Amino acid sequence: MRFRLSFAQGGSRRAVVWSIAQALDARQAALRNDSRAVSWTIEVDEARSQLVALPRRPDPRFDYRVAHLPASSHPTLAAIMARVAAPQPGERVWDPFCGCAAELIECSRLADALRLIGTDRDPQAIAAARANVEAAGLDPARVRIEEVDVYAGSPAKADVILTNPPMGRRTALAGGLHASLRRFVSHAARTLSPGGRLVWVTPAAQVTAAAGAAAGLRVRDHGSIDMSGMRVVLQEMRR
């Protein structure tokens, strides 16, 4: 049975969580501390010396999520990013690394008549994105989901670029992550229409902010987010 720990007094308490996970593994317990597909949240209330077991309840707000992948955005993060981007009716929204299309779907809930474009090189992601788009009931005439490289499949112009880019540890260890992020920022700057904005999460906020400024974009950080142990910054760039 999977569960996650939360703390009533706040904080992530990673060292405590890790020690508990190790102890359960050592005892070959039937319980597993794993935030993926959890059945329960165990809230630790140290002030009252108690544990509260909270069963997971499906949220109908995210019923469109019929397919997902391990690296795809959680719908709540996608919803936050969409609100920062604030799409306006009729705008063209592009997610270059669309994953399961959560960002595009969340944008569709904020404005009418959007033209939505999602690209990804992973055929599994494309299949999941199309399934979620269909479950969300979006107008097929206004959505384009394509299996294509980000640089080959970008639109001529986009009003909003909204994405959770690839940033796995293997990429970072290979030394290519910063170069990849800088290259994408430069490409996004050329793709954005006047007044357009790029909203994304970046694991190297200073690097990408410098790349954005060099490309003539105004950069604003909206705070940090813990994505399964990787600290990222929600960043906005405007032309």
RODREN-964133 format. One record per residue (C-alpha): residue in one letter; x, y, z. Coordinates in steps of 0.25 Angstrom, whole numbers, plus 5000, padded with zeros to 4 digits. Example, Ala and Ser with C-alpha at 12.3 -4.5 7.8 and 13.67 -1.06 7.14 Angstrom:
NODE/A/5049/4982/5031 .
NODE/S/5055/4996/5029 .
END
This chain:
NODE/M/5000/5000/5000 .
NODE/R/5006/5013/4996 .
NODE/F/5005/5026/5005 .
NODE/R/5012/5039/5006 .
NODE/L/5015/5047/5018 .
NODE/S/5011/5061/5021 .
NODE/F/5014/5070/5034 .
NODE/A/5004/5078/5041 .
NODE/Q/5014/5088/5045 .
NODE/G/5019/5090/5031 .
NODE/G/5032/5086/5024 .
NODE/S/5036/5074/5015 .
NODE/R/5045/5068/5026 .
NODE/R/5053/5060/5015 .
NODE/A/5062/5053/5025 .
NODE/V/5051/5048/5033 .
NODE/V/5043/5043/5021 .
NODE/W/5055/5036/5016 .
NODE/S/5059/5029/5029 .
NODE/I/5044/5024/5030 .
NODE/A/5045/5019/5016 .
NODE/Q/5058/5012/5019 .
NODE/A/5052/5005/5032 .
NODE/L/5040/5000/5024 .
NODE/D/5049/4994/5013 .
NODE/A/5058/4987/5024 .
NODE/R/5046/4981/5030 .
NODE/Q/5040/4977/5017 .
NODE/A/5027/4984/5021 .
NODE/A/5014/4984/5013 .
NODE/L/5014/4999/5013 .
NODE/R/5022/5007/5004 .
NODE/N/5025/5022/5005 .
NODE/D/5023/5027/4990 .
NODE/S/5016/5039/4985 .
NODE/R/5012/5032/4972 .
NODE/A/4998/5027/4972 .
NODE/V/4996/5028/4987 .
NODE/S/4985/5022/4994 .
NODE/W/4987/5030/5007 .
NODE/T/4993/5042/5012 .
NODE/I/4998/5041/5026 .
NODE/E/4998/5054/5033 .
NODE/V/5008/5055/5045 .
NODE/D/5004/5064/5056 .
NODE/E/5015/5065/5065 .
NODE/A/5009/5076/5074 .
NODE/R/4998/5066/5077 .
NODE/S/5006/5053/5076 .
NODE/Q/4997/5047/5066 .
NODE/L/4996/5042/5052 .
NODE/V/4984/5044/5043 .
NODE/A/4981/5035/5032 .
NODE/L/4974/5042/5020 .
NODE/P/4969/5034/5009 .
NODE/R/4972/5039/4995 .
NODE/R/4959/5044/4988 .
NODE/P/4958/5046/4973 .
NODE/D/4957/5060/4969 .
NODE/P/4946/5062/4958 .
NODE/R/4953/5075/4955 .
NODE/F/4964/5066/4948 .
NODE/D/4955/5055/4942 .
NODE/Y/4962/5058/4928 .
NODE/R/4974/5051/4933 .
NODE/V/4971/5037/4928 .
NODE/A/4986/5035/4924 .
NODE/H/4999/5040/4930 .
NODE/L/5014/5037/4929 .
NODE/P/5024/5038/4941 .
NODE/A/5031/5051/4936 .
NODE/S/5018/5058/4932 .
NODE/S/5013/5070/4940 .
NODE/H/5003/5068/4952 .
NODE/P/4990/5075/4948 .
NODE/T/4991/5084/4960 .
NODE/L/5004/5089/4955 .
NODE/A/4999/5091/4940 .
NODE/A/4987/5099/4946 .
NODE/I/4997/5108/4953 .
NODE/M/5005/5110/4941 .
NODE/A/4993/5113/4932 .
NODE/R/4988/5124/4942 .
NODE/V/5002/5130/4941 .
NODE/A/5001/5130/4926 .
NODE/A/4987/5136/4926 .
NODE/P/4983/5132/4912 .
NODE/Q/4973/5141/4905 .
NODE/P/4962/5137/4895 .
NODE/G/4967/5133/4882 .
NODE/E/4982/5133/4885 .
NODE/R/4991/5122/4880 .
NODE/V/4997/5113/4891 .
NODE/W/5008/5104/4889 .
NODE/D/5014/5093/4898 .
NODE/P/5027/5089/4892 .
NODE/F/5029/5077/4901 .
NODE/C/5014/5074/4903 .
NODE/G/5015/5061/4911 .
NODE/C/5001/5057/4914 .
NODE/A/4995/5071/4910 .
NODE/A/4991/5076/4924 .
NODE/E/4996/5090/4922 .
NODE/L/4988/5091/4909 .
NODE/I/4976/5086/4915 .
NODE/E/4977/5095/4927 .
NODE/C/4979/5107/4917 .
NODE/S/4966/5103/4910 .
NODE/R/4958/5105/4923 .
NODE/L/4963/5119/4924 .
NODE/A/4959/5125/4911 .
NODE/D/4951/5122/4899 .
NODE/A/4955/5119/4884 .
NODE/L/4969/5116/4887 .
NODE/R/4978/5110/4877 .
NODE/L/4985/5099/4884 .
NODE/I/4998/5092/4879 .
NODE/G/5005/5081/4886 .
NODE/T/5018/5074/4881 .
NODE/D/5027/5063/4887 .
NODE/R/5037/5053/4882 .
NODE/D/5031/5042/4891 .
NODE/P/5020/5034/4884 .
NODE/Q/5015/5029/4898 .
NODE/A/5013/5044/4902 .
NODE/I/5006/5047/4889 .
NODE/A/4996/5035/4891 .
NODE/A/4994/5040/4905 .
NODE/A/4992/5054/4901 .
NODE/R/4982/5051/4891 .
NODE/A/4974/5042/4901 .
NODE/N/4974/5053/4911 .
NODE/V/4970/5064/4901 .
NODE/E/4958/5055/4896 .
NODE/A/4954/5052/4911 .
NODE/A/4954/5067/4913 .
NODE/G/4944/5069/4902 .
NODE/L/4953/5079/4894 .
NODE/D/4949/5083/4880 .
NODE/P/4958/5075/4871 .
NODE/A/4958/5086/4861 .
NODE/R/4965/5095/4871 .
NODE/V/4976/5085/4876 .
NODE/R/4988/5079/4869 .
NODE/I/4996/5069/4875 .
NODE/E/5008/5064/4867 .
NODE/E/5020/5054/4870 .
NODE/V/5031/5063/4865 .
NODE/D/5044/5070/4870 .
NODE/V/5042/5083/4877 .
NODE/Y/5050/5091/4867 .
NODE/A/5044/5084/4855 .
NODE/G/5029/5085/4860 .
NODE/S/5029/5099/4865 .
NODE/P/5018/5109/4860 .
NODE/A/5022/5121/4852 .
NODE/K/5017/5130/4864 .
NODE/A/5012/5127/4878 .
NODE/D/5005/5136/4888 .
NODE/V/5007/5127/4899 .
NODE/I/5018/5116/4901 .
NODE/L/5015/5108/4913 .
NODE/T/5023/5095/4917 .
NODE/N/5030/5086/4927 .
NODE/P/5043/5083/4919 .
NODE/P/5052/5071/4920 .
NODE/M/5062/5072/4931 .
NODE/G/5065/5058/4936 .
NODE/R/5077/5056/4944 .
NODE/R/5084/5048/4933 .
NODE/T/5083/5061/4924 .
NODE/A/5089/5069/4936 .
NODE/L/5101/5059/4938 .
NODE/A/5104/5059/4923 .
NODE/G/5106/5074/4924 .
NODE/G/5096/5077/4914 .
NODE/L/5085/5082/4922 .
NODE/H/5089/5097/4923 .
NODE/A/5092/5097/4908 .
NODE/S/5079/5091/4904 .
NODE/L/5071/5101/4913 .
NODE/R/5078/5113/4907 .
NODE/R/5076/5108/4893 .
NODE/F/5061/5106/4895 .
NODE/V/5060/5120/4902 .
NODE/S/5066/5126/4889 .
NODE/H/5057/5118/4880 .
NODE/A/5045/5122/4889 .
NODE/A/5049/5137/4888 .
NODE/R/5048/5136/4873 .
NODE/T/5035/5129/4873 .
NODE/L/5027/5138/4882 .
NODE/S/5019/5148/4876 .
NODE/P/5019/5163/4882 .
NODE/G/5013/5163/4896 .
NODE/G/5015/5147/4896 .
NODE/R/5020/5140/4908 .
NODE/L/5028/5127/4912 .
NODE/V/5023/5121/4925 .
NODE/W/5031/5109/4929 .
NODE/V/5038/5102/4941 .
NODE/T/5053/5102/4940 .
NODE/P/5064/5095/4949 .
NODE/A/5074/5106/4946 .
NODE/A/5067/5119/4948 .
NODE/Q/5079/5128/4947 .
NODE/V/5084/5122/4934 .
NODE/T/5071/5123/4927 .
NODE/A/5068/5137/4932 .
NODE/A/5081/5141/4926 .
NODE/A/5078/5135/4913 .
NODE/G/5064/5141/4913 .
NODE/A/5070/5155/4916 .
NODE/A/5080/5153/4905 .
NODE/A/5069/5150/4895 .
NODE/G/5061/5162/4899 .
NODE/L/5051/5156/4908 .
NODE/R/5046/5162/4922 .
NODE/V/5048/5151/4932 .
NODE/R/5040/5149/4945 .
NODE/D/5042/5138/4955 .
NODE/H/5029/5133/4962 .
NODE/G/5036/5124/4973 .
NODE/S/5042/5111/4975 .
NODE/I/5035/5097/4974 .
NODE/D/5039/5084/4979 .
NODE/M/5037/5073/4968 .
NODE/S/5039/5060/4974 .
NODE/G/5052/5064/4980 .
NODE/M/5057/5074/4969 .
NODE/R/5056/5088/4972 .
NODE/V/5051/5097/4960 .
NODE/V/5046/5111/4958 .
NODE/L/5033/5115/4952 .
NODE/Q/5038/5126/4942 .
NODE/E/5031/5135/4933 .
NODE/M/5038/5142/4921 .
NODE/R/5030/5153/4913 .
NODE/R/5034/5159/4899 .
END
